[in-house]
Amino acid sequence: MAHASVASLMRTIESLLTSNSPMQSLICDHREELCALHEKVNYLEVFVKNFEKNNVSGEMTDFEVEVKEVAHAVEYTIQLRLTETVLGENKSIIGIIGSRFFKGILNIWTRRKFRKNLQQLEKDIDHVWKESTKIQDKGKEVSKESFVHDFSSSTNDILNVNNNMVGRDDQKEHLLEDLTISNTGEPKVIPIVGMGGIGKTTLAKEVYNNKSVLHRFDVRAWATVSQQHNIKEILLSLLQSTIKMDDTVRTKGEAELADMLQKSLKRKRYLIVLDDIWSCEVWDGVRRCFPTEYNAGIRILLTTRNNEVARYAAIENLSIQMNFMDQDESWSLFKSAAFSNEALSSEFETIGKKIAEKCHGLPLTIVVVAGLLKSKRAIEGWGSVAKDVTSFITNDPDEQCSHVLGLSYNHLTSNLKTCLLHFGVFPEDGEIPAKKLKRTWMAEGFLQLENDLEGEAEKCLQELVDRCLVLVCKKSLDGTKIRSCKVHDLIYDLCVREIQRENILIMNDIVLDVLDSGCLYTSMQKMQPFKRVTGDEINDCCRYGLYRALLTPVHRQLRDHDNNDLFKRTRSIFSFHLRDSDFILKSQLIHFKLLKVLELRHREIDNFPLEILSLIWLRYLSLLCSEDLDIPPEICRLWNLQTFIVQWRRPVVITFPEEIWGLMQLRHLKLRRFYLPDCPSGSVDKGRHLDFSNLQTISYLSPYCCTKEVIMGIQNVKELGISGGDEIDSNSIRYSGLLNNLVHLQQLETLSFIYCFHLLPASAKAFPATLKKLKLERTWLSWSYLDIIAELPNLEVLKLMDDACRGREWHPNIRGFTRLKVLLIKNNYLKFWEATNDNFPGLERLVLKLCIHLKEIPIEFAEIHTLQLIQLTKCLPELGESAERIQKEQEDLGNDPVDVRISDPWREWF
């Protein structure tokens, strides 16, 4: 895939030419050459994107191979030469690193050498540039014509169609009956068996979230097992639904976790789902955790491709065999996925049925093909699809599905292909945080360098979801944002296969070894080809852990020395499946000169690794620390850094040096709690030269540093977190009016306060009018203070987390919360709540968790016509009865009744 290489080169050149780039002093004598290079690469990027768009055969042409290799070589050479200059590794180069910015100047010999490099690079680019103009001028037919020229993003989520349609009604009803009606006597293990893509997980999810199941079971827990299983992760997944998790739970061993799980399930009626279980050994490893004595009516659901596993696990013959859909079911699913609720002509119905029939009843194939057609409304286009689908469909279901997924992949735009393939880097079947995924896309250079990088990343992710290539695991409380996602294992196979076939990047596994001194280190000899291994196998072959590295491929344009240097070719390092260890990581980080992504979040470090300061091309840095972190002033050397994340095991306050303001590309800054000094350029009234103009999210700031100088330096931020602590003098901050400076954040949409003891402003006017989401946790506000919050004109989501408010009574006394859609109340002492529909006129979702003192929701909520959902988790049964009374009252009024969902009633948790 040539476009990914060209796009990455383009992002690197753009970052050098940015007016506020600290590298300006190094490239000032070569700006003309770089600008000329930029112009040609810019043209090449557009051309290659269109070229690949029309090449739907899936095979790379000689032209694409050459472009990819030249682009990689050019980017490598530019970055390496500038790195050597900055770090002073070349004795004939004068590299001067100032306390704030790189001020190195090149001597005459160095200038000539660098200019000679640039001239040769320009010749290489000229060659492929001329080839592209020949292709364009002659109008060559580079590949067979695509039957889908442009796929616009869908307005409806096909995955919702998939989730609603794949589980056949008869099987669903039969399964619900097994789960809920016959609920006494011996425990039951019910396997759902079928090939990949047949709809096993979809059926399990439908019954898992069914109302009757929610009411029947005290506890429900779900764990995804997968081929690359890890017993500890399975136990942790199940425990998330059975106990209140904290950081200490993750530090425990398998035996202790198994004991915790067993105790948490005793004397409860529970439903366990083990999704995608591949072997009998896995079942043996977890089944002892499920108590059966005094647990009448328990149920365990398994989904598996292996009939042997189903026979081994099930005591009775209760297996549900997922068969292929018949023609009517296939057509029903296809029509829903391709047309939603639209009417269609007889022509479309005739050809659509023909296409659906060719999919041989495999739901995943049907939905993927429908995704290709969703935006096409020309009968000719459908005719072309019918012919092409026929050529891709085979009698072997596994091969058929693989071909159809490949067909869908080949018709993605270049940037979407690159983003999809990135899923192959993560563990199979793993749930990936959407923020992490999008930020690594940005760091890898997959997205165009625009002001709204986050918006472009969100758009790419949504398009992949709309095409049924990515599954949404979790959404935000208001349903507007994707929180986490994953890909089907067949899609994962495709990603790994295409990465290797197209030689886009090399995935290697880095094994950690231990020195005699007891410190961990990485070794070039320990960098091994990527392979899928289970968690148990990692423990056997990688005693001290494993990192996954992404390397650029070997290229003919580079010298053998450069091709053989694995460290220099490494551009990203992710950490997965690392075991707990008392060792301190001492990586040879200084040798990874061109690294863009570095994740050391699964290894504790006791201080900021100074070796990182040499990684000047780093864009994404994530650390996990065990001690206070002393951030050195030289942090400003990481001038490309976009995302900086640090997590700690225990609460600490970090003070940044003022040089942090030199990271002008920074977009996301997240630490547990930190102090940000005033910008070194002085007073905002006299003008300033430095600020975080690109910063989008920042958390968690100390309230003490919310001065006007700091707030004006982050005035474009959209998401902000503020965290206080025991040492905070609440009176001095409140009366000094520091938090009143928040009003200057005119782009702010999301605001969080944690451990802020009575620090919030005394007036709604001190909050930005743009605020849409507000979270309060351990703020110990009076319930009456919420009358101030109610005045915020655009607030849509309010989360009152643990101890957000003190007191037992809430009596809103004003007509407020005019735009509030979602209200979450969790873990507080609220006992009496009086309110009317006028207090929450637009409320759509009410979510109550661990409200163990509240017995009644105001009956007046029945008059809130917008109310769609009341969700109760670990609350008193009386509260559930109150919600059901509201539901009945709405029915009596002739309105659509609210959806009431109740899980894990509190009394069952004693």
Helices and strands as residue ranges (DSSP letters): H 2-17, H 24-27, G 28-30, H 31-54, H 62-87, H 108-138, H 158-165, H 169-176, I 177-181, E 188-193, H 200-208, H 211-216, E 219-224, H 231-239, G 249-251, H 254-265, E 270-275, H 280-287, E 299-304, H 307-313, E 320-321, H 327-339, H 346-358, H 363-373, H 379-392, H 397-410, H 414-421, G 422-425, E 432-433, H 434-444, H 453-466, E 471-475, E 482-486, H 489-502, E 506-514, E 520-529, H 535-541, E 546-551, H 560-564, H 566-569, E 570-575, G 589-591, E 597-605, G 610-614, E 620-625, G 633-637, E 643-648, E 654-655, G 658-662, E 668-675, G 684-686, E 697-701, G 703-705, H 708-713, E 719-723, H 730-736, G 738-744, E 750-754, G 764-766, E 773-777, E 781-782, G 783-785, H 786-789, E 797-800, E 805-806, E 809-810, E 822-826, E 832-833, E 845-849, G 859-863, E 869-873, H 877-892, E 899-903, G 906-909
